[in-house]
Amino acid sequence: MTLHDTIRKLGDQALAASRKLVNCSTAKKNAILHAMAAELDAQRASIKAANERDVEQATASTMAPAMVDRLTLTDARIDAMISGVREVAGLSDPVGKKIWKRTRPNGLVIEKKRVPLGVVAIIYESRPNVTADAAVLCFKTSNAVILRGGKEAIHSNLAIAKALQEGGEKAGLPKNSIQLIETTDREAVRELVQMDDRLDIVIPRGGESLIRAVVEHARVPVLKHYKGVCHVFTDASADQESALKIIENAKCQRPSVCNAMESLLVHQAIAAEFLPKVAAFTARKGVTLHGCKASCALLPMCVPATKETWSTEYLTLDMSVKIVKDVKAAIAHINTYGSHHSDAIITADKRAMKKFLKEVDSAAVYVNASTRFTDGGEFGMGAEMGISTDKLHARGPMGLEELTTYKYVVHGSGQIR
C-alpha cells in the first residue's frame, strides 16, 4: 500500500468513527476517558521504555538539552498526563448545548446548537504528552482525530496512543476514533493536509516553520498559531512598582512559552526614571536588553536593536525595549510588529486604557496584568488545545468549545415559504 493510500485509509476510518461519535452520550464519553486514564497507568512501564528509546536517540543526535527535557517522560509527567485525562472527563461537554433559540412569526422554532467539527488532524512536535492532550480533547467533543507527532517522539507517541485506544475500546470507544500516523516520512504531512474530502480542520502545534509548511500545502482549513510576540506598554500614569513586577513575571517566569513578553514599550515621559529600574532587575535575572537608540542612550548595556528585533520571538531571556511617544504610538507599534497574541498596558489613565483595549488587534488584551495568563486553565476553560492567533473560527486559548462548530435545528408544523 502506498503512503497516499495509507493516509487516505486513515481518513476513511476517521470519517466512519466520527459518524458513531455523534451518538456518544456525555456519560459514556466520561466513562471512556476514565478507562483511558486507567490504561495509561497500567501501561506505564511500556510507555517509559518507549520513551527511553526516543531519549537515547535524541541524546545521540546532539539534540539541545532543553528539547531532550521536553521529550522526557518522568513518572511525575505521566501522572500529570493521567490527571489531565481525568480532568477532561470532569469538564462540561459543549456538544449539543443550545447557543440560542427563537420562534419566528410563522411559528418556526429555530435553535442554534453546538456540534462536533468532525475529523480533526493534529500535527505537533517534541512533547509526547500532546498525544494524550489532543486525543482526549477531541474525543470529549465527539471528534475523530488523526495525530501526527514528530519523529523524535515516535516510540513514545505510539505507546501512548496504544494505551488510549486499548483503554477506550474496553469501555466502548468507537474503533479508529483516535489514530496515530506511524510513519515519520514528512510526505505523510502533505498527504494528510490535502485530504479535504475527509478532514474538517488541521491544527499544527509547534514552531513557526512547521506551521508555515502546513499552511503552504493544506487544502483543509488550518487553525494557526505562528508565534507569540507579546508586548507590555508602561504608560506615563503607571504604578511603577506594580509595572516592574508585571514585566518581570511576563518575561522571566517562563521565558520559553508563547505568552511570555518579548517587547517592552515605555512612555517617553517616564523613560528616564523607569528604564534604569528595569535594567536593575533584568541584570539580576540575566536578561539581555535590545534597545532603540533612545533606550541605548539611557542604558549603555543595551544591544542596539535592528529592524528584525521588533518582530522577534526570543523564547529566551532576551527582551526588546522601545521608548514611544504615547499610547497611540504604542498601539501602532504593537499592531505593526506583534503577532496578535497577547498584549498589555500598565496604566491608571482610563482614556489610555480604553483606547488600548479597543485598538490593539490581539487575541487577548490586558490592563495591569501579566500576559502569562493567556492559557486555557488560567481562563477557567480547563485543558486547552493551544492558543490561536487566527480570527476564524477560534481565537486565543482553544478549549472544548473551540473544538465544536454549530448547526441550526429548525422545528416546524407544516410551514412552507
Wavefront OBJ file of the C-alpha trace (Angstrom):
o trace
v 0.000 0.000 0.000
v 1.406 3.413 -0.950
v 1.737 6.265 1.561
v -1.087 8.057 -0.258
v -3.353 5.027 0.177
v -2.329 4.574 3.821
v -3.206 8.139 4.758
v -6.498 8.028 2.878
v -7.386 4.809 4.691
v -6.828 6.601 7.994
v -9.122 9.340 6.719
v -11.834 6.851 5.741
v -11.622 5.204 9.147
v -11.735 8.531 10.981
v -14.743 9.663 8.968
v -16.584 6.429 9.819
v -15.687 6.829 13.509
v -16.914 10.439 13.549
v -20.363 9.239 12.437
v -20.505 6.975 15.506
v -19.077 9.515 17.941
v -22.030 11.887 17.467
v -24.185 9.292 19.248
v -21.940 9.021 22.333
v -23.583 10.489 25.420
v -21.584 12.631 27.833
v -21.783 9.889 30.480
v -20.383 7.313 28.069
v -17.605 9.634 26.933
v -16.594 10.305 30.534
v -16.537 6.582 31.332
v -14.306 6.010 28.290
v -11.976 8.810 29.386
v -11.591 7.265 32.841
v -10.827 3.916 31.183
v -8.161 5.632 29.064
v -6.578 7.143 32.180
v -6.528 3.754 33.893
v -4.884 2.130 30.868
v -2.193 4.817 30.685
v -1.329 3.918 34.270
v -1.470 0.180 33.539
v 0.883 0.575 30.545
v 3.227 2.992 32.329
v 6.223 0.636 32.077
v 5.768 0.218 28.321
v 5.370 3.972 27.843
v 8.539 4.676 29.829
v 10.508 2.031 27.910
v 9.381 3.520 24.586
v 10.277 6.985 25.805
v 13.752 5.832 26.838
v 14.364 4.757 23.213
v 13.393 8.217 21.993
v 15.525 9.982 24.607
v 18.554 7.803 23.802
v 18.249 8.582 20.094
v 17.714 12.295 20.789
v 20.794 12.449 23.030
v 22.884 10.614 20.438
v 21.779 13.109 17.788
v 23.085 16.006 19.929
v 19.600 17.446 20.416
v 19.633 20.524 22.670
v 19.262 19.651 26.384
v 16.094 21.771 26.661
v 14.491 19.794 23.834
v 15.558 16.473 25.381
v 13.927 17.604 28.623
v 10.649 18.343 26.786
v 10.818 14.879 25.262
v 11.455 13.025 28.526
v 8.545 11.338 30.332
v 9.194 11.018 34.066
v 6.739 9.328 36.427
v 5.586 12.777 37.504
v 4.870 13.759 33.902
v 2.992 10.534 33.252
v 0.997 11.180 36.422
v 0.192 14.654 35.099
v -0.880 13.166 31.759
v -3.217 10.748 33.535
v -4.609 13.530 35.719
v -5.167 15.608 32.595
v -7.312 12.878 31.027
v -9.415 12.655 34.190
v -9.684 16.434 34.303
v -11.154 16.460 30.780
v -13.727 13.895 31.929
v -14.809 16.390 34.578
v -15.236 19.305 32.177
v -18.607 20.369 30.838
v -19.425 18.805 27.480
v -20.264 21.528 24.923
v -21.711 19.135 22.329
v -25.473 19.563 21.994
v -25.573 22.776 24.011
v -28.044 25.398 22.846
v -26.429 28.686 21.843
v -29.785 30.375 21.272
v -33.402 29.607 20.459
v -36.040 31.787 18.802
v -39.560 31.419 17.428
v -40.313 33.159 14.137
v -43.649 34.883 13.335
v -44.578 31.934 11.107
v -44.229 29.528 14.035
v -40.869 28.014 13.051
v -38.717 27.256 16.115
v -35.017 27.712 15.337
v -32.217 26.542 17.625
v -28.502 27.079 17.186
v -26.669 24.112 18.749
v -23.042 23.117 19.232
v -21.897 20.075 17.247
v -18.502 18.400 16.650
v -16.195 19.633 13.912
v -15.994 16.043 12.608
v -12.467 14.835 11.763
v -9.549 16.791 13.224
v -5.856 16.379 12.360
v -3.257 17.435 14.926
v 0.360 17.882 13.790
v 2.812 18.504 16.615
v 6.451 18.325 17.703
v 8.591 17.179 20.619
v 6.340 16.740 23.648
v 4.742 13.263 23.713
v 2.149 14.331 26.315
v 0.443 16.275 23.495
v -0.633 12.873 22.124
v -2.867 12.367 25.149
v -3.934 16.004 25.491
v -5.029 16.355 21.874
v -6.685 12.942 21.674
v -8.860 13.323 24.748
v -9.917 16.910 23.971
v -11.033 15.834 20.521
v -12.794 12.762 21.891
v -14.634 14.737 24.586
v -16.082 16.903 21.818
v -17.044 13.817 19.741
v -14.413 14.492 17.079
v -12.398 11.719 15.461
v -8.702 12.621 15.482
v -5.661 11.759 13.378
v -2.414 12.506 15.214
v 0.959 13.137 13.613
v 3.768 13.673 16.104
v 7.427 14.425 15.476
v 9.925 11.708 14.588
v 11.897 12.418 17.767
v 8.979 11.108 19.884
v 7.635 8.359 17.604
v 8.039 5.445 20.051
v 6.561 7.431 22.956
v 3.631 8.619 20.850
v 2.875 5.098 19.607
v 2.876 3.742 23.162
v 0.601 6.476 24.478
v -1.815 6.170 21.550
v -1.934 2.384 22.036
v -2.871 2.796 25.706
v -5.581 5.338 24.887
v -7.039 3.150 22.139
v -6.984 -0.068 24.148
v -8.296 1.523 27.323
v -11.013 3.379 25.469
v -12.164 0.378 23.450
v -12.647 -1.613 26.665
v -15.267 0.965 27.644
v -16.901 1.288 24.214
v -14.735 3.764 22.280
v -15.726 3.529 18.594
v -12.894 1.922 16.638
v -10.488 4.349 14.926
v -11.718 7.360 16.899
v -8.063 8.016 17.788
v -5.424 7.198 15.174
v -1.713 7.977 15.046
v 0.270 8.131 11.812
v 3.034 5.581 12.356
v 5.451 6.712 9.658
v 7.942 9.533 10.183
v 8.031 10.270 6.443
v 7.498 14.023 6.016
v 5.441 13.366 2.912
v 2.742 11.972 5.221
v 2.006 15.514 6.413
v 1.454 16.731 2.846
v -0.869 13.788 2.121
v -2.768 14.402 5.354
v -3.402 18.126 4.966
v -4.573 17.767 1.365
v -7.300 15.292 2.317
v -10.105 17.858 2.101
v -12.778 15.232 1.419
v -12.139 13.587 4.799
v -10.642 16.169 7.146
v -12.533 19.155 8.551
v -9.650 21.056 10.162
v -5.900 20.836 10.787
v -4.315 22.170 13.980
v -0.496 22.392 13.911
v 1.311 22.760 17.253
v 4.983 23.624 17.080
v 7.434 26.135 15.711
v 6.647 28.750 13.101
v 8.426 26.770 10.366
v 6.167 23.752 10.952
v 3.027 25.865 10.835
v 4.060 27.671 7.661
v 4.874 24.338 5.994
v 1.416 23.022 6.889
v -0.283 26.169 5.590
v 1.697 26.026 2.346
v 0.427 22.550 1.476
v -3.013 22.422 3.115
v -6.308 22.189 1.264
v -8.087 21.957 4.610
v -8.716 24.915 6.968
v -5.707 25.404 9.277
v -6.052 26.877 12.755
v -2.758 28.716 13.219
v -0.523 29.976 15.972
v 2.536 31.387 14.268
v 4.304 32.918 17.259
v 3.863 34.920 20.413
v 5.447 38.366 20.144
v 3.780 39.777 23.260
v 4.139 43.368 24.479
v 3.802 45.278 27.726
v 3.314 49.035 27.390
v 4.100 51.042 30.523
v 2.112 54.257 30.313
v 3.071 57.578 31.897
v 0.487 57.105 34.655
v 1.545 53.560 35.581
v 2.283 52.477 39.135
v 5.963 51.778 38.542
v 6.443 49.228 41.313
v 3.484 47.227 40.057
v 4.761 47.608 36.499
v 8.149 46.148 37.415
v 6.527 43.096 38.988
v 4.297 42.551 35.947
v 7.189 42.941 33.498
v 9.411 40.587 35.491
v 6.662 37.957 35.616
v 5.778 38.325 31.945
v 9.412 37.992 30.831
v 11.123 35.806 33.417
v 8.600 33.440 34.979
v 8.785 31.102 31.961
v 10.504 32.764 29.002
v 10.224 29.807 26.601
v 6.432 29.925 26.209
v 4.301 31.803 23.699
v 2.589 34.084 26.240
v 5.867 35.396 27.671
v 6.579 39.068 26.984
v 9.129 39.744 24.245
v 8.911 43.521 23.935
v 8.645 46.351 26.459
v 7.296 49.737 25.367
v 7.756 52.714 27.686
v 6.114 56.153 27.550
v 8.731 58.825 26.900
v 7.557 60.885 29.879
v 8.789 58.269 32.391
v 11.568 56.573 30.423
v 14.499 58.301 32.137
v 13.137 57.391 35.569
v 11.692 53.963 34.820
v 14.157 52.250 32.478
v 17.061 52.199 34.998
v 14.705 50.306 37.352
v 14.001 47.830 34.553
v 17.734 47.473 33.912
v 18.356 46.709 37.590
v 16.024 43.697 37.727
v 16.929 42.428 34.267
v 20.601 42.440 35.249
v 19.753 40.325 38.303
v 17.728 37.918 36.171
v 20.281 37.692 33.359
v 18.014 39.301 30.749
v 19.682 40.810 27.678
v 18.056 44.065 26.545
v 17.803 45.004 22.850
v 17.014 48.698 22.725
v 16.074 51.515 20.394
v 18.503 54.454 20.109
v 16.815 56.386 22.917
v 16.849 53.315 25.192
v 20.528 52.665 24.452
v 21.328 56.272 25.359
v 19.762 55.715 28.789
v 21.006 52.143 29.246
v 24.538 51.566 27.905
v 24.237 47.785 28.441
v 21.552 47.570 25.743
v 22.285 45.769 22.494
v 21.278 48.143 19.643
v 18.053 46.980 18.049
v 17.689 46.186 14.354
v 14.527 46.236 12.274
v 14.143 42.486 12.889
v 14.324 42.967 16.652
v 10.747 44.194 16.984
v 9.145 41.126 15.411
v 11.428 38.563 17.071
v 10.005 35.861 19.335
v 13.027 35.186 21.531
v 11.675 32.470 23.870
v 14.805 33.185 25.931
v 15.944 35.754 28.488
v 16.116 38.460 25.830
v 13.788 41.450 25.631
v 13.405 44.349 23.242
v 12.875 47.826 24.675
v 11.462 50.854 22.875
v 10.553 54.324 24.077
v 7.323 55.583 22.490
v 5.650 58.985 22.399
v 2.268 57.949 23.776
v -0.427 55.235 23.811
v -1.217 55.910 20.147
v 2.396 55.184 19.181
v 2.419 52.067 21.363
v -0.702 50.733 19.651
v 0.748 51.420 16.207
v 3.951 49.569 17.132
v 2.067 46.548 18.520
v -0.231 46.290 15.515
v 2.754 46.538 13.171
v 5.220 44.162 14.831
v 3.109 41.993 17.136
v 1.671 38.561 16.398
v -1.899 39.205 17.569
v -1.359 37.017 20.631
v -1.334 38.835 23.995
v -0.512 42.461 24.801
v -0.803 44.530 27.974
v -0.996 48.130 29.111
v 0.021 49.251 32.594
v -1.808 52.466 33.329
v -4.038 54.447 35.693
v -5.409 56.536 32.812
v -8.888 55.309 31.829
v -8.804 57.016 28.435
v -5.486 55.364 27.559
v -6.810 52.030 28.814
v -9.985 52.212 26.695
v -8.048 53.246 23.598
v -5.562 50.399 24.039
v -8.254 47.748 24.599
v -10.276 48.934 21.609
v -7.477 49.363 19.086
v -4.911 46.645 19.815
v -5.696 43.793 17.413
v -4.779 40.787 19.540
v -6.478 37.660 20.854
v -6.008 38.795 24.463
v -5.502 42.335 25.760
v -4.660 43.099 29.378
v -4.857 46.047 31.752
v -2.430 45.989 34.681
v -1.751 42.238 34.472
v 0.844 39.860 33.055
v 0.469 38.356 29.579
v 1.324 34.984 31.139
v -2.367 34.462 31.939
v -3.276 33.640 28.321
v -3.903 29.988 28.974
v -6.950 27.714 28.970
v -6.520 26.757 32.606
v -5.989 30.351 33.752
v -9.078 31.430 31.794
v -11.184 28.800 33.565
v -11.597 26.712 30.397
v -9.757 23.667 31.728
v -7.436 21.911 29.308
v -6.590 23.580 26.005
v -5.562 22.527 22.516
v -3.327 25.558 22.076
v -3.600 29.296 21.507
v -4.836 30.541 18.157
v -3.660 33.814 16.658
v -6.224 33.372 13.886
v -9.624 35.050 13.879
v -11.606 32.191 12.327
v -13.038 30.073 13.751
v -11.291 30.281 17.126
v -9.105 32.944 18.703
v -6.932 32.763 21.813
v -6.925 29.734 24.148
v -8.692 26.810 22.485
v -10.751 24.776 24.927
v -13.559 22.335 24.294
v -15.983 24.871 22.832
v -13.399 25.838 20.211
v -13.360 22.205 19.020
v -17.011 22.477 18.054
v -18.992 24.263 15.369
v -22.771 24.670 15.237
v -25.824 23.714 13.284
v -29.323 25.161 13.061
v -32.114 22.843 14.169
v -35.491 24.013 12.842
v -38.858 22.646 14.026
v -41.978 23.324 12.008
v -45.598 22.258 11.783
v -46.081 22.227 8.040
v -44.815 25.734 7.170
v -43.904 26.432 3.546
v -42.289 29.524 2.041
l 1 2 3 4 5 6 7 8 9 10 11 12 13 14 15 16 17 18 19 20 21 22 23 24 25 26 27 28 29 30 31 32 33 34 35 36 37 38 39 40 41 42 43 44 45 46 47 48 49 50 51 52 53 54 55 56 57 58 59 60 61 62 63 64 65 66 67 68 69 70 71 72 73 74 75 76 77 78 79 80 81 82 83 84 85 86 87 88 89 90 91 92 93 94 95 96 97 98 99 100 101 102 103 104 105 106 107 108 109 110 111 112 113 114 115 116 117 118 119 120 121 122 123 124 125 126 127 128 129 130 131 132 133 134 135 136 137 138 139 140 141 142 143 144 145 146 147 148 149 150 151 152 153 154 155 156 157 158 159 160 161 162 163 164 165 166 167 168 169 170 171 172 173 174 175 176 177 178 179 180 181 182 183 184 185 186 187 188 189 190 191 192 193 194 195 196 197 198 199 200 201 202 203 204 205 206 207 208 209 210 211 212 213 214 215 216 217 218 219 220 221 222 223 224 225 226 227 228 229 230 231 232 233 234 235 236 237 238 239 240 241 242 243 244 245 246 247 248 249 250 251 252 253 254 255 256 257 258 259 260 261 262 263 264 265 266 267 268 269 270 271 272 273 274 275 276 277 278 279 280 281 282 283 284 285 286 287 288 289 290 291 292 293 294 295 296 297 298 299 300 301 302 303 304 305 306 307 308 309 310 311 312 313 314 315 316 317 318 319 320 321 322 323 324 325 326 327 328 329 330 331 332 333 334 335 336 337 338 339 340 341 342 343 344 345 346 347 348 349 350 351 352 353 354 355 356 357 358 359 360 361 362 363 364 365 366 367 368 369 370 371 372 373 374 375 376 377 378 379 380 381 382 383 384 385 386 387 388 389 390 391 392 393 394 395 396 397 398 399 400 401 402 403 404 405 406 407 408 409 410 411 412 413 414 415 416 417
